Amino acid sequence: MNAFRYAQARDAASAMATLAAEPSAMYVAGGTNVIDLMKEYVERPSLLVDIAQLPMRAIEPAANGLRVGSLALMSDVADHPAVVRGFPVVSQALLLSASPQLRNMATIGGNVMQRTRCAYFRDATQPCNKRAPGTGCAARGGDNRRHAVIGGSEQCICTHASDLAVALLAVDAVVHVQGRAGERAIPFERFHVLPGTTPQRETVLERGDLITAVELPASAHARGSYYLKVRDRASYEFALVSVAAAFDVRAGRIRAARVALGGVAPKPWRAHDAEAALIGRQPGAQAFAAAAQAATRGMRGYGQNDFKIALTRRAVARALAHAGDVA
Ligand SMILES: Cc1cc2nc3c(=O)[nH]c(=O)nc-3n(C[C@H](O)[C@H](O)[C@H](O)COP(=O)(O)OP(=O)(O)OC[C@H]3O[C@@H](n4cnc5c(N)ncnc54)[C@H](O)[C@@H]3O)c2cc1C
C-alpha cells in the first residue's frame, strides 16, 4: 500500500472541495472496497476523505416511496421493514451479498460504486485497460470464466460485482447526487456506463460528485420482486449469474415487468427484451420461458464463460416463477 493522508469531512461541501483540489484524492465510506484495492496497489489515492460521519444514513419515507441515505449500511437497509415489504428484491440482494461483518461496515453508496472483481484488474502486474488504459485486456484470451457475455468491448469484458445494483434496476431506483453544479437525480439505469473505448469510466459521475441518497419509488412490481443469485458456493461469493425479477398482474395478465441481470455484463444489465416478452401474457411457465429466451438475445461467450448463457436462461425462468404481485 502506498503512503496516503487521511481527512474527515465536516460537511458535503468541504468534502467535494477537497476532492476538487487534489486530483488523486478519493472518498472512503465503509472502506471495504477501496482499502482492499489500495493494499493491492490498484487504487493509489494521495488522500482519503472520510465521509462516514456526514448525515446521510437515514432510511425514511419519501413522497413516492423510500429514500435511503447513501451512508446507510447494507445490513440496516436489508432489515428495514419498509424495504422488506415494499422492495423485497433489494433486501434479498443485500442479504445474499458478502458476509454479515461486511454488511455491517459497507454502505449503499459504496456498494454501487464498488469496482469489478476481475482478477486481472485486481492484479497490478497484469495488463488491464480499466486499471491502466492502453495496456490490453488479459481476460479476452485468458481466464474468463467469470466474465461478461454481453455489453463488453474489445477493451474490457469484466462484470459488475454489485448484487444491490441489479435489484435497484428492477425497482426503478433513482440516485441523488450532489456535485459542483448542485444536486441532480439520475435514473439508476443511466448511472453505470459500458466500457466501450474508455473502460476506466464506470459511471456518469463527475470527479468530486457525492452520492447523497438512493430513492426507491413504490410500485406493485417492486412489491412482487425477487432476487436469485447463482454462485460457486452458497455464501460469501459473488454471482456467476443473478436475476432481479419483478412484475405485477391485473386481471390475470402481466401489466408491468422488470428483468435485470448480474454477473453477465460490465454494468448491471436490464433485459428489456425479456420484459417485453412478458407484457400482456398470463404469468406461467410459457411466458417465463419466452422471457428467458429473450433475456439472452445478443449474448456471446469467450470460451470458459459460454455456460453463462444457458445458465442465464434457466435463472431468469426460475426467478420469474418466484416473483409477481397479483391483485
Ligand atoms: C470478501 C468480500 C465479499 C464481497 N461479496 C459481495 C457480494 O457478494 N455482493 C456484493 O454486492 N458485494 C460484495 N462485496 C463488496 C462489498 O459489498 C463492497 O465492498 C461494499 O459495498 C462497498 O461499500 P463501502 O461503503 O465499504 O465502500 P468504500 O470501500 O468506502 O468505497 C467504495 C468506492 O465508492 C466510493 N464512494 C463511497 N461512498 C460514496 C458516495 N457516497 N459518493 C460517491 N462515491 C462514494 C469510494 O470513493 C470508493 O471508490 C464483497 C466485498 C468483500 C471484501
The ligand as a MOL file (V3000), in Angstrom:
LIG
                    3D

  0  0  0     0  0            999 V3000
M  V30 BEGIN CTAB
M  V30 COUNTS 53 58 0 0 0
M  V30 BEGIN ATOM
M  V30 1 C -14.8350 -10.6220 0.7390 0
M  V30 2 C -15.8630 -9.7310 0.1100 0
M  V30 3 C -17.0160 -10.2880 -0.4230 0
M  V30 4 C -17.9690 -9.4780 -1.0270 0
M  V30 5 N -19.1040 -10.0330 -1.5720 0
M  V30 6 C -20.0250 -9.2270 -2.1850 0
M  V30 7 C -21.1990 -9.7730 -2.7740 0
M  V30 8 O -21.4440 -10.9780 -2.7380 0
M  V30 9 N -22.0670 -8.9090 -3.3830 0
M  V30 10 C -21.8510 -7.5590 -3.4380 0
M  V30 11 O -22.6710 -6.8210 -3.9880 0
M  V30 12 N -20.7310 -7.0290 -2.8860 0
M  V30 13 C -19.8370 -7.8160 -2.2720 0
M  V30 14 N -18.7070 -7.2690 -1.7280 0
M  V30 15 C -18.4310 -5.8600 -1.9380 0
M  V30 16 C -18.9580 -5.0140 -0.8090 0
M  V30 17 O -20.3580 -5.0530 -0.8340 0
M  V30 18 C -18.4140 -3.6030 -1.0850 0
M  V30 19 O -17.0410 -3.6470 -0.7470 0
M  V30 20 C -19.1110 -2.5550 -0.2610 0
M  V30 21 O -20.4870 -2.4990 -0.5460 0
M  V30 22 C -18.5020 -1.1760 -0.5370 0
M  V30 23 O -19.0720 -0.2420 0.3490 0
M  V30 24 P -18.1440 0.6790 1.2600 0
M  V30 25 O -19.0260 1.6250 1.9780 0
M  V30 26 O -17.2170 -0.1490 2.0900 0
M  V30 27 O -17.3410 1.4210 0.1020 0
M  V30 28 P -15.8700 2.0390 0.1250 0
M  V30 29 O -14.8560 0.9690 0.0330 0
M  V30 30 O -15.7280 3.0280 1.2340 0
M  V30 31 O -15.9270 2.8620 -1.2490 0
M  V30 32 C -16.0410 2.1900 -2.4770 0
M  V30 33 C -15.9880 3.2420 -3.6070 0
M  V30 34 O -17.1380 4.0720 -3.5660 0
M  V30 35 C -16.7740 5.4410 -3.4660 0
M  V30 36 N -17.8430 6.0280 -2.6260 0
M  V30 37 C -18.2750 5.5560 -1.4190 0
M  V30 38 N -19.3100 6.2820 -0.9900 0
M  V30 39 C -19.5500 7.2260 -1.9370 0
M  V30 40 C -20.5160 8.2810 -2.0660 0
M  V30 41 N -21.4590 8.4900 -1.1280 0
M  V30 42 N -20.4600 9.0710 -3.1530 0
M  V30 43 C -19.5280 8.8600 -4.1160 0
M  V30 44 N -18.5970 7.8820 -4.0610 0
M  V30 45 C -18.6230 7.0770 -2.9720 0
M  V30 46 C -15.3840 5.4240 -2.8620 0
M  V30 47 O -14.6490 6.5800 -3.2300 0
M  V30 48 C -14.8010 4.1780 -3.4910 0
M  V30 49 O -14.3560 4.4670 -4.7920 0
M  V30 50 C -17.7510 -8.0650 -1.0810 0
M  V30 51 C -16.6070 -7.5000 -0.5310 0
M  V30 52 C -15.6570 -8.3210 0.0610 0
M  V30 53 C -14.4340 -7.6870 0.6350 0
M  V30 END ATOM
M  V30 BEGIN BOND
M  V30 1 1 1 2
M  V30 2 1 2 3
M  V30 3 2 2 52
M  V30 4 2 3 4
M  V30 5 1 4 5
M  V30 6 1 4 50
M  V30 7 2 5 6
M  V30 8 1 6 7
M  V30 9 1 6 13
M  V30 10 2 7 8
M  V30 11 1 7 9
M  V30 12 1 9 10
M  V30 13 2 10 11
M  V30 14 1 10 12
M  V30 15 2 12 13
M  V30 16 1 13 14
M  V30 17 1 14 15
M  V30 18 1 14 50
M  V30 19 1 15 16
M  V30 20 1 16 17
M  V30 21 1 16 18
M  V30 22 1 18 19
M  V30 23 1 18 20
M  V30 24 1 20 21
M  V30 25 1 20 22
M  V30 26 1 22 23
M  V30 27 1 23 24
M  V30 28 2 24 25
M  V30 29 1 24 26
M  V30 30 1 24 27
M  V30 31 1 27 28
M  V30 32 2 28 29
M  V30 33 1 28 30
M  V30 34 1 28 31
M  V30 35 1 31 32
M  V30 36 1 32 33
M  V30 37 1 33 34
M  V30 38 1 33 48
M  V30 39 1 34 35
M  V30 40 1 35 36
M  V30 41 1 35 46
M  V30 42 1 36 37
M  V30 43 1 36 45
M  V30 44 2 37 38
M  V30 45 1 38 39
M  V30 46 1 39 40
M  V30 47 2 39 45
M  V30 48 1 40 41
M  V30 49 2 40 42
M  V30 50 1 42 43
M  V30 51 2 43 44
M  V30 52 1 44 45
M  V30 53 1 46 47
M  V30 54 1 46 48
M  V30 55 1 48 49
M  V30 56 2 50 51
M  V30 57 1 51 52
M  V30 58 1 52 53
M  V30 END BOND
M  V30 END CTAB
M  END
